[in-house]
Amino acid sequence: MTDSSTGPNHPETAFTWGHPAIETAFATAADGTLRLVRLGPSSDTADPEAALPLVELTAFGHGSGWSGPRFTGTAFGARLAYRGHRRDSRGGWERLTVELHDPATGLTAFVELSSPAGVAVLRSRVRLRNDGTEPVVVQSVSSLLLGGLPSPDALDVHRARNDWLAECRWYTEPLRDTVADISVDVHQHDSRAALALTGRGSWPSDGHLPMGALTERGGQGDLGRAWVWQVESPAGWRWDLGERAHGTYLAVNGPTDAEHQWRVRLAPGEESTTVPAALALGAGLDEALAALTSYRRAVRRPHPDHVTLPVVFNDYMNTLMGDPTTEKLLPLIDAAAEAGAEYFCVDSGWYDDSVDGGWWDGVGEWLPSPRRFPDGGIQAVLDRIRERGMVPGLWLEPEVVGVRSPVAAALPPEAFFQRDGVRLSEQGRHQLDLRHPAARAHLDKTVDRLVGDWGVGYLKLDYNIVVDPGTSAPGDLSPGAGLLGHAHAFLDWLSDVLDRHPRLVIENCASGGMRMDGATLAVAQLQSTSDQQDPLRYPPIAAAAPTAVPPEQGAVWAYPQPDHDDDLITFTLGGALLGRIHLSGHLDRMTERQLRLVRDAVDTYKSIRGDLARAVPFWPLGLPGWTDEWPALGLRVPGGPSYLSVWRRGGDSEVTLPVRHLADRGGPVRTEILHPSAVRAESAAVWDPATGELRVSLPRTPGVLLIRLTPEARAEA
């Protein structure tokens, strides 16, 4: 279905679009620009003057209307005139494209909005086309704009620190702490202040997750409205919040010239498209994050792994640590198979033939080490994995080439990142530019050998350097544009690999969770959540990981060791049961009793994983803090049970967890402790139907329980 209006800036232009889960309305402001005035219930319609134009962008010769840190109030934003719109419904998605045009330059903007049916999430991106006669150099362009939100006085802002070994650490502050009240009515002018967050370089989630959230205080009951957004950029990104017309605005961008050295020159007839942004709505943070989880499932590439959730054993973490050999691997393979693993991944080091382990700056050929695998080569190890009923996997760092590698001299200079004609190096490595056909051919040959010839069914793709701001290859106007171009080419290459090898499973890793962005998660099947080696530090990461990645994609380490006591073994295993369990540890050195604890946990995981693939998360104690003594994560299966992982790292031996969706339903709830399978008599999980709360007792630290909550039918009167 299509409908449109023609001609410049019609004051009467107004229309609605959406579906029952997310309704939008558009209206024209006094300056003639079309604006999004409603996103949600009809009672939330904003004054067009408080809303924002559909697009804000800056370009050489066309800057902002004022000075400050905001990317709003631009000259182009006020000039882009409405020319029409079209909508369609296909593939379970509702789509709307709004066409805007600037007569002065001939620049046309297509605002492309979409939403999966039944999901309260709006996806937005902007495509620019130069229909003029002169080039336009674009310095920034919005992906998503939303104005007319409640006053900063009523809002809390949520951000997530995301550092190596300490991922997904959400924190909250009142928006007014940054955006001060300047007495707007006195000055007859909005504040120029903004709360801005920026991600840089080739690790898009280094420092912060490319996300943010607002929650409204004092809403219905104790749950106000919530808005959660993500920037789907595999490179640079930015968002900012500020005050406008006594309300709040949100502006989401990909990379910009000011912060990422990103700019593009559009010659007549040329196009450029922003990275997408997605905005989820809900009554409270849990509901909005549940909607975002459903959206992430709808937008990603389909793959059998998302349904089957096989158990992966990886030899690295707290085990071989990059030093695999045939002698070390064979007993581990046997033990992993006995424990119930279905995939076995040989991590880093399998290609290292040096005596001193100095492979870091020599990688790139990805050939197996004869020294490490003397009898039958690595193929004998892969065969043993298959003989034990598991799928073999290998670690690979495809985008880097060591400065000592023969590949560094074999490939043309243009196949690598460069600045001013000089090849870049970082930590003894060069960075491939996947836009160059020689770089892509090198990786295609590598992967087709590993997967096609060797029969590898799992690739852990790591990335352990950061390149900032990017590359200036021939044809690049700026290094930030070069970086984004490579990042998109890398994802295109991944998609092509999966087209050729549709059963291959790819794990995305960048020193743990440093590349945990929506663009990459839409292609890769799994996401490493952390490199954290301390089992006592992992629970807040595991509990908060579903804010960034669907549970079935979030790889959580479980690394029991023979020198652990039973409590610590069950603790590290239990922390991974509501994600994608990634086993490691010296299982080959365990006693039969210890190995039975591992098998019990794996069996429990296999019994519930079908539910995890369609469950949405909730946090009965709120998003976890880094030092919380009682982190907790829940998964709610639509029309089915709920699961709770509850960790105790200290504090009192009992905690009470409100479970709102079960309390609202009312009636009896059956509780089952699934892990550990042999529960101490003092451990308990008791449902209180009067309060809708779960009382959990754990007598010892560290301790963990996995609990299933199943609503039961009310007894007939």
N, C-alpha and C positions, 0 to 999 in steps of 0.2 A: 504494500500500500504506500502511495506517495501523496504528498500535498505540498504546495509551495506558495510563496508570495514573491512578487518581483518588484524591482525598483529600489531605490535607496531609502533607508531609514523611514519606514512607515510608522508614524506615531500610534496607529491603531493596531499594530502587529501584536498578537497575543495568541498563545496556543499552549496545549498541555501534551505531555507524552509520558509513557512509562507503563507500569503494570501494578497490580494490587500491592506488591511488596515495596515498591518505590515509585512515587508519583512526582513528576516535575511540572513546573509551570514557567512560562517565559512571558515577559512583558517588556515594554519599551520605556526607557527613562526619558527625562526631559531633554537630554542631549541627543535623543534619537537612537541610541545604541540599544540593542537587544540584550536582555539580562535574564539570568536564571533567578527567579524570585521565590520558587518553592522547590524543596527537596524533602518530601515527606508528607504528612497529613496536610489537608487544606488549611487547617488553622495556623500552620506555620508560614503562610505566605508573607514575604517581606515587601517593604516599600521598594519600588524599583530604584529609588535614589540611594538606598542602603546596600543594594546588590552591586555586583561588579559586572563590567562588560564580559562577554564570553571569552575574549582573548586579550591578553596584555603582552606586548612584545616591544623590544628596543632594537634599533638598527642604526648604523652609521647615518648621522644626519637627522635621526628621529629618536630622541631620547625620552626622558620622563618629564612629567609636568611639575615635579618638585624634586628636591634633593633628599636623600635618605636611604636607608637600607631596604626599603620595600621595592618589590617588582610589580607595583600597581601604579595607576595614575599615569600611564604612558601615553605618548602622543598618538601612537597607532591605536591604542585601546579606545580612544574617543572618536576615531575616524573610520573604523571598520564598520561598514554599513550592511545591514541585513539584505540578502538577495533571495533567500528562499531556504526551504528545508525539505528533506525527504526522510521517510521512515520505512522500516521493513521489519518483518518477523521471520526468522529462519533459524533452524538448528537449535531451538530452545533459547534463543537470545532475542531481545528487543533492541533495535538500533535506530538511532536518529543522527542525521548529518545536517548541520546548519551551515549555510554558506554565507560568508561575509566578504566584503570587498572594499578596498581603499582606492577611490578614483585617482587620487593624486599620484600614487606610485604604480598602480595596477596590481598591487599585491592582493591575492585572494587567500582567505583562510577557511578551511573546512573543519568545523568542530565536530568530532566524531564521538558520539556518546553511545554506550551500550550497557546492557544489564542482563544477566541470566534470569530467565523467568522464575519468579518465586523467591528470588534472593534480593535482600535489601542492600545492594551494592551498585554504585554507579562507576563505570569505567569511562575515562575521558582521555583523548589525545587530540592534537591539532596538526593538521597537514597544511603547509603553506605552499602556494604556487605563485610564481612571478608571471603575471599576465601583462606586465608592463613592457616598456622598451629599453629600460636601463637596469643594470644589476642592482640588487639590494643585498647588503651585508647585514645579516641578522645576528644580534648579540645575545638575545634571550627571548624565549617564547614560553608562555605558560602551557602546562598540560591540563590543569584543572584550577578553576576559580570558583569560590563560593563566598558570598557576602550575606549580610542579614542574619548572622548567627547572634545568639544572646550576648549581652554586654560582657566585657572581660571581668566585671565584678562577680558574675555568676558562674564562671568557668574555671575548671582545673585543666592544666595541660600535662600530658603524659609523654615521656620520651624513654628510649631504651638505650642505655650505654651498652656497647658491644665491643669488648676488647678481647684480645687473645687470652684464652683460658678463663675468661669471665664474660661470657656472652649473655645477652637477653636480660640485662639488669634494668628493669623499668623503675622510673622514679616520677614523682608527681609534685607539682607546685601550682599555686594559684596563678592564673595568667596575669593578674594585676601586679604580681611581684616583678615582672619584666616590663609590661606595658602600663606605665604609670597613668593615673588619672590627672590630666593637666588642666581640668576645667575647660572642656571643649567649648561650652556655651560662652564663656568669657572671651576666648580667643577667636571664636567663629571659625575654627579650623581644627581638623582632626590632628591627632598626634602623628608625628613622623616615626615614632618608635615602632619596632617590630621585634618579635621573638623569632629568630631565624635559626635554622639548623641546616648544615651542609655536609654532604659526604663527598670525598675527593679520591682521585686516583683509581687504580685498577682493582682495589679492594672496596667495593661499594658499601659494605657494612662494617668497615673498620672505624671504630669510634662510636658510632650510633647505628642502630638499625635504620634502614630507609623508610621509616614509619613515623607516625605520630597519632595522638588522640586528644580529643577534648571531651570532658564530661561536665554536665550541668548539675550544679548543686541545687538541692531543694525541689526536686521534681516530684512526680507522683509517688507516694509512699516515700521510700528512701532511695529510689532509683530515678535519677534524671536521665535526660537524653544523652546519647553518646555518639560521637563521630570518630571513626578510626580510618586512617588513610595509609596507603603505601605508594612509594614511587618505584615504578617498575623499570629501573635503570641499571644496566650492568656496569655503569661507570659513574660519572658525577651526577649529583642531584642536589636539590635545595627545596625547602618549604619555609614559609613564614606566616606568622599570625600577627594581626594588629587590630587597632580600633578604627572603626569607620562608622560615622553617623550613629553614634551611641551603641553600635553593635560591634561584632567581630567579623573579620574576614579571614579566609584561608587561601593562600596562593601556593600552588605546587608546580615546581619546575624540574626539568632535567638539568643538564649542565648549562652554565652561563659563561659569558666572556669575563665578567668581573671576578668570578670565583673559580673558574675551571679552565680559563683560556680557551673557551669554546666559542666559535663563531663560524658561520657558513655564508658563502657568497652564492646567491641565487641569480643566475643569469636568466634572461627572458626564456620562459618555458620550463625552467627547472623547479623541482619540488624538494621539500624537506619535511619530515614528520617527527614530532616530539616523541619522547618516551611516554608510555601510558602512565596514568595515575588512577588509583581506585579508592573510592570512599565508601565505607560501610556505615550503616545506621543501626541503632538499637536502643532499647530501653536499658541503659547501663552498659558498662564496658564488656561484660561477658557476652551479652546478646550481639553486640556489634562485632566482636571478634569471632563469634560463631558464624555470623553471616560472611565475614571475610574468609573464614575457612571453607565454607561452601563455594564461594566465588573462586578461590584458588584451585579447587578441584575442577570447577567448570572451565577454567581458562587454560589448564595445563594440557600437555600432549598426552593422549591416552596411552596406557601401557599396562600389560598384565601384572606387573609388579605392584601396582597400586591396589590390586585386589588380593593377590596371593600373599604378600608380605613375608617372604621367606626369611629364615634366620641366617644371619651372616656371621661367620667367624673371621676376624682379621688378626693377623699374627703380630701386629705392631705394638699396641698400647700396653705398656708395662710388661711386655713379653720379649719379643725379639728386637724391637726398637730399631728396625732398619738393618738388621744383620741376619738375613735368612740364609740357611744352607740346607742341603738335602738332609744332613744328619739331624739338624734341629727341627726341620719341618715334618718329617715322616711321623714321629710320635705325636706331634701336635695334631696332624691331620686325623690320625686314628682317634685321638681323644675328643676332638671336635665332633667327629661323626658319632661317637658314642654319646655325646652330650645332646645330640639332636640338631646340629647345624646343617643347613641345606646349601649354603654357599661357603667357600673358603677362599679368602683373599690373601695372597702373598703381597705384603706391603713393600715399602721402599727397600732398595739395596740389592734386588735380584739381578741387576745389570752391572753391579760394581765388581770389577775384577782387580781392583787395587788391593795392596796388602794393608795399607794404613787406613782404609775406609774413606779416602779423600775423593769421593765421587761427586761432591756438590757442584764443582765448576767444570765437570767433564761429561755431564749428561747430554743426551740428545739423540744418540743412535738407537737406544732402547733394544740392545742385544743382550742375551743372557750371559752371565759370568760362568766360564768353564771352571774356574777355581771353586766357586760356591756349589756347583752342581756337577761333580766329577763323573758320576756313574749314570749314564743315560741322559745327562743334561737336565734342563728345567722341564723337559717334556715328561721325564719320569715322575717328577713331582706332580705335574698336572694330571698325569694318568692315575696316580695314586688317589688324588682328590676325587676323580670320577669313579674309580673303583669303590670308594667308600660312599658312593651315592650322593656326592655333592658336586656343585657347579664350581669350576675353578675361576678365580679372579686374580687380577694383577693391578698393582699401583702404577700410575703414570703421571708425569708432570708435563703435559704435551706442549705448553706454550713457551717453555724455556729451553735454551740451548747453552750449555756451559762454554765459557770462553776457551777452554782447552779441548772442546769436542771437535772432532773432524767435521761435524755438520756445520760448525760456525764458518768454516772456510768453503765448504761445498755449496752452500746456498748463496744466491746473489745478495748483495748488500741491501737491496730494496725489500728483501723478505724479512727484515728486522726493524724494530723501532729505531728511529734516528731523530736527531735534532741538528739543524744547520749542517746536514751532510755527515754527521758523526754518529756512528752506531752507538746506541746506549748500552750500558752494562750496569747491572745491579746485583750486588752480592756475588760477583763472579759469574753472572749469567746474562745472556742476551735474551730479549723478548721477541718472539716471532710476531709478525703482523699477518694475521690470517686473511687479510684482503689480497695478499699477493699469491698468485697461483702456485709458486714454488713452495711456499710455506705450507699451503694446504695440501699439495701433493705429497710432501714429506710426511705429514701426519696421516693422510689417507693410507699411504703405504705401510706405515707403522701399525695402525689399528687393524687394517685388513690382514696383516701378518699375524698379529696376536689373536684376533677373533676368528678370522677365516681359516688360517693355517694351523694355529695352535689349539683352537677350540676354547678359547677363553670366553666366558659368558658374563663376566662382571669386570668393570673397569672403575677403579677409584681414581678420579682425575683431580690431582692436587694442584695448588698454585701458591708458591711461597715467596714471591717477591711483590713489591709494590712499585708501579711506575706512575709517576705524577710529575707533570700534568698530562703527558702522553707522547705522541709522535708526530713529526711533521714530514710525512712522506710526500713525494711529488704529488701535487694535486690537493694536499691538505692546506687549508687556510690557517689552521691553528692546531696546536698539539691536542687540545681537548677534543676537537672534532675528530682528529685521528684516533684518539683512544676510544671514543664512542663507536667509530666506524669499525675498529678491530673487534671490540666487544660484541657488536652485532654479528660480525662475520664469524666469530668463534661460536656463537649460539647457532648460527646457520650451519656451520660445519658439524656441530653436535647433532642437529636434526638430520642432516644428511647421513651421518654415521648410523643413526637409529633407523633411518629408512632402509639402509643396506643390510642392517643386522637387527631386525625388529625384536628379537628375543634378548638382546644385550641389555644389561642393567648398568646404568651409569650413576655413580655416586659423585656428587659435587663436593669438593673440599678446597679450602684455601686457608691453610694453617688452622683448621677447624672451621669456625663460622664467619670468616671474613669476607665471604662472597655469598651471603645469605639474602639475595635479592629476588624480587618477584619475577624478573625476566628469566633468570637462570633456573629458578624452581619450576617454571612452566615447561622446561625442556628436560632437565635431569630427573631421575626417578627418586634419588635419595639425596639428603643434605647432611653433611657432618655438622653436628651442633657444637662441638668443642674438641680441643686437644687436652682438656683438663685431666690430669693424671691422679688427682687426689679424690678417692671415692666420697669423702666427706664434703668436698666442695662442689660435687656435681649436682646434687639435688635441686638447687635453685635454677640451674641451667636447664635441667630436664623438665622441671615444672613449668618454666616460662617459655620453653621452645615452641609450643603450639601457638604462641602469639605471632611467630615468624614463619612457621612451616606447618602444614597439616601433619597430624600425628603419624600417619603411615609413611611420611617422607623423612621424618626427623630421626637421624641415626644417633642413638644414645649408647655410649660405651658401658659395658658391664664386664669388669675385668677381675673376677675372683682369683685369688692366689692360694697356693697350698699353705702359706704361712699366715693366712687370715683365720680368725676364729669363725665359728658358724654365724654369729651375728653380722660380722662384716661381709661374709660371703653373701648372705641373704640380702643385706643392705645394698650392695652394689648391683646385684641381679634385679632386685625389686625396683630400683630406680629407672630401669629401662623398659618396663613391661607395658607402659602406655605410650611408647614410641616405637621406633624400629630398633629392636635389640641388636646391638653389635657386640658379640662375645669376643673376649680376648682373655689373656691370662694363661699361666702354665698349667693347663688342665692335665697335661701328660704327667705331671708330678703329684697330682692329687691322690688322696686315698679314695677308696670306693665310696665311703660315706660322704666325702666332700663332693665327689662327682655326682652322687645322687642328688645333692642339693641343687647342682647346676641343671641336671636333667629335669628335676621337678619344676624349676622356674621356666625352662624352655617349654615343657609340656603345658604349663599354665598359659604361657604366651600363645602357643598354637591354638589353645582352646578358645581364646577370646579375640584373635586377630581379625576374624571376619567382622566383628563389631567395630573394631578400631577404624577400619577403612571407611566407615560412614558416620562416625561419631564426631561431635563438635565439642570443643573444650569449655570448661568453666573452672573458676578458682574460688572455692568456698571460703578461703581465708584471704582473698585478694591476691594480686600478683606478688610473687615471693620477693623478699629482700635478700640481699647477698648473705646476711648473717642470721636470717630467721632460724629459730630453733625448730619450728614446725612448718616446713613447706608442704603444700598440698596441691594436687592437680586432679581435676575431674574430667571425665569424658562422658558425654550424654548421647546415647543412641536414640535417634528419633523412633518412637514407638517401641522402644526396648529398654534394657537396663541402663544403669549408670555405673561407671567405675571410678573409684577414688584411689589414688596413690597418696599415702600420708607418710612423711618421713619425720623421725624425731632425731634431732642432733643435740639436744640439751633441753633445759627447762623442766617444767612439771611433767609428770608421767601421763597426764590426761589432757585432751584438747576437745573442744566442741566445735563442730563444723556445720554451719547452716547450709542446707541444700535447698535453695529457693524453689527450683522447678518441682521438686517432690513435695515440698511444704505447700505450695499453691495447689497441687493436685489433691492433697489430703489422702486419708486412708492408710492402711498398713503397708509397710515396706519390709521385704525380706533382706537381711544382710548376710553376706557370705564372705569370709576371709579366704581369698584365693592364694595369697602368698604372704608369708611362707606357708608351705603346705602343712608343716608340723608347727602349730602355733603354741607358744607357751600359755599356760593356764591363766597367767595374769594379763595377757593381751586380750583386748575385747573391742568390738565395734557394735554399739547398741543404738538403734533408731528410736527416737522419742517422737511419737506421732503427735503429741500435744504441741510441741514447739517446731516440728519439722527440722530437727537437728540430729546430727550423728555424733555420739560420744565415743571417742577413741582412746583406748588405754594402751600404752607401750611401756613396759616396766624398765627396759634397758636402752642405753644408747651405745652405738647407733642402732636405730630400729626403723623398720618400714613395714607397712601393711598395704596390700592391694585388696580392695573391698569391692564387691559387687552389690549394688542396691537395685532390687527388682520390685517395682510396685505390684501389689497384689490386689485382686478384686475385693471390693468391700463386701462384707457379709450382708446377706439380705435381711431386712428388718422382719 
